[in-house]
Amino acid sequence: MASTRRMSTKRKFVADGVFYSELNELLTRELAEDGYAGVEVRTTPHRTEIIIRATRTQNVLGENGRRIRELTSVVQKRFGFAEGAVELYAERVQNRGLCAQAQAESLKFKLLGGLAVRRACYGVVRFVMEASAKGCEVIVTGKLRGQRAKGMKFGDGYMIKTGHAGQVYTDSAVRHVLMRQGVIGIKVSIFLPHDPQGKMGPKIPLDDVVTIHEPKPEVNPAALLAAQEAAKAAAMAAAPPAMDPMTQVDPVPMVDPNASAGF
């Protein structure tokens, strides 16, 4: 946040969360038609950087960067940032088929355009699975046909919803579609693939994935024993010859120092 006065750690976390939530809501409403897919806030000692992720970054930037400057001015005035203390950037989504927010927005505009619910949902599921996702699930609830509200669930592939894997591997997004007959709720969940580089998915492998390596080549015991014997023989041949204990050595005569001194 822009406030520079001292605050407790608890208040700071709450203020940062409120700032992120309000900023995300503003960008969601403003950039919905441009494939808005989330925002990241980076705080440095000199300024605050806000990275907007979208599928159509050219529309986010606007003509000659006009729209991004307008958004920067709005954020600066709303949250009380100093002049030049906040900067907005636009980043293109690498694979929009693996982005739940982009797919939820796409499904939202398909339903607003009058496309049938089943056809729209199955199209999203097929597009996500073709983008190398492990699994996908789309839930649509509300007045889909007639006055009776109901829910429909479309899914394909593998989906983990609980535990640490559900938090790391599952990307979810929720959108509300204001139709003429009422509000329709959309939830898109995508199970991301494992990527050692961390670009298409998480680096952490799943707990239940077991990798079986090729066994080492087995060594013949007779050949191993022969190699050990050869190494032992080579070591004995290279060692200096040992002295025979039976060999007699002439003793060196002892000289009495007192006698040589004349005592």
N, C-alpha and C positions, 0 to 999 in steps of 0.2 A: 504494500500500500504506500501511498504518498506521504503519509504522516511520519514525521521524523521524531516525534516525542517518544519518550521511553514508555514501553508497555510490557506487561508480564507475558511470559511465554504462552500461557493459555489464551490470553486475549489476542495475541499475534496470530496463533493458529486459526482461531475463529474468524478473525478479520481477513486472513488470507483465503479461507474457505468461502466466505461471503463474497469477496472480490472475484474469485474464480467463478463462482456460481452465477453471479450477475453478468459478468463478462461473457460467459458461455451462452447464457440466455439471449443476450443482445445480439451476439454473432449468429446464433441459430436462427433468429427471426430475420436478421438482415441479409444473411448469405445463404438462405435455404435453397434458392434456385441455382446457386453456383456450386453445389456439391460440398457444402461445409462438412468437415469431418473431424472437428475437434480443435482445441487451442492449447498451447503450452506457454506457461509464464516462466521466464527466466529472470531472476533478480541479480543484478550486479551492483557493485558499490556506487557506480556513477549513474546508471539508468536501469529501467525495467524494459525487457524485451518481450514482446508478445508475438508468438509464431502461430499464424493461422494456417491450418491444414485444410486443403480443399482439392477437389478434382479439377476444377477450372480456375486456375490461379490468375489467368489473364482478366477474367471478369472481376475477380476480387481486387486486382490492382486498378482497374479502370483505365480510361484513356489518359495516357501520360501520367499515370499514378495518381489521378485525381481522387478516385474512390478511397484508396488506402489512406490518403491524407485527410479526407473527411472523417474516416473512422478514427484515425489518430487524434484528431481534434475533439471528437465526441468523447472518447475515452479519457483524454486529458482533462476536459472540463468536468465530466461527471465524477471522476474519482479524485480530483484535486491535485493532479500532478503538476510539477513545475514545467516551464517551457523547455522542451528538449529532453525531459526526464523519462519519456516513454516513447518507444519505437515499435511500430507494427511491421511484420514481415509476412509474406505469403509463401507457403511451401506446398508443393504438389504431392499428392498421395501417390506412392509408388505403385501400389496395386489396389485399385478401388474395389476389386472383387473380394478382398480380405478386410475391408473396412465396413464395420456394421453400421456406422452412422451414415455413410454414403449410400448404402443399400436401403436403409430405412427411409432416407429422403427420396430415393428413386421410387420405392414402392408407394410412398405417400403421393407423389405427383402422378403415378400411374392410376391410383384409385380416384384422385381428383379429376383426372381426365376421362373417367367413365369406363375404364377397363374392368372386366370381370375379376372378382376377387381371386378365384382359383387360378385363372390364367396369369394374373400379375404375380401371385405368390410363387407359383411353380417356375415362372421365368426368373425370379430372383434366386430361388434355390439352385436352379440349373446354372446360372451365371456364377454363383459363388463356388459351386463344386468344380466348375471348369477352371476356376482360378487357383486350383491346387489346394483347396481347403480340405481339412479332414472331415468336417461335418458342418451342417447348417440346419437351423430351425427357425421357422417364421410362425408367429402366433398373431392372429387377427381376431379381435373381439368387438362386439357391438351389433348394431342393426345392419347386418350384412344383406339380408333379403327379408322383406316384410317388416312387421312391427315387433316381432319377437327377437330379442337380442340373444346372440349365441357366440360361441368361440370356435375358431377353426385353427388347426395346427398342421403345419407342413414341415416335413423334415427329411433329411437324407444324410447318410454317413454316420460318423462317430461323434458323440457329444458327452462330455463330462461336465457336470454342473456343480459338484461338491468338491470340497477339499482344496488343497493348494493348486492342483492342476486346473480346477475350474476357475480359479482366480487369475492364473497366469495365462492359460491358453484360450480362454473363452472371451470373445469381444462381443459386447451386447449394446444395443441401442433401442430406445423407446421413442416413438413419435405418436402424436394425436392428430387425426385427420378430421377436420370440421366439414362433414358431409351435410347434405341438405336434410337428411332424415335423422341426423344425430352425430355424435362423436364416435369415431372408430379408433380403437387403440391398436398400435402395431408394435411388436417386439421382434427384433432380428438378433439372433445369436449365431456367431460363427466360431467354429473350433479351428484355431490356427494350426498350421503345420510346424514341425520342428525345423529350425534353421540354425546351424552352427554359427553363422555370421550375424544372426540377430536382425536381419532386414525383413524377411517375409514372416517371421514368427519368433517365438522365444528361443533363447539359447539353451535353456535348461531342458534336458531330455525328460520324458515322462518316466514316472516311477516303475510302471509295469512293462516298459520296453526292455527286453533282454537281448543283448547282442552276443552272438556265439562266434568266437574267433576260430580260425582254422587251427587244428592241433599241430604241435611241433612234430617234426619227423622223428620216428622212433629209431633208437640206436641198438644195433645188435649187441647183446651182452658179450659174446665171444670176441667180436671186433673191439669192443671197449676194453676188455681185459688184455688183449694183445697189444693195444696202444699203450696201456699203462705199463706193461712189462717192457716194451721198447723204450719208453721214456725213462724208466728206472735204470735200464741197462746203459742208456746214453749218459745219464747222470753219473753212474759209477765209472764209466770210461773217462769222463772228463775230469774227475776228481784226482788230486795228486796221490801217488802211491803211499800207503801207510807204512810206518816203520815196524819191522819184525821185532817182537819183544824178546826173542831168543838170541838176537844178535848181540854179541859182547862188545862193549865200548870201553876202550882203555881209559882208566880213570886219570884225571888231571892231577899231578902231584901238588899237594898243599904246601905252601910256603909260609913258615912261621914269621910273622912280622917282628916279634920280639927278638928272634935270633938274628935277623938281618940288621936289627938296630944295635946289637952288641950287648943285650941284657942277658 
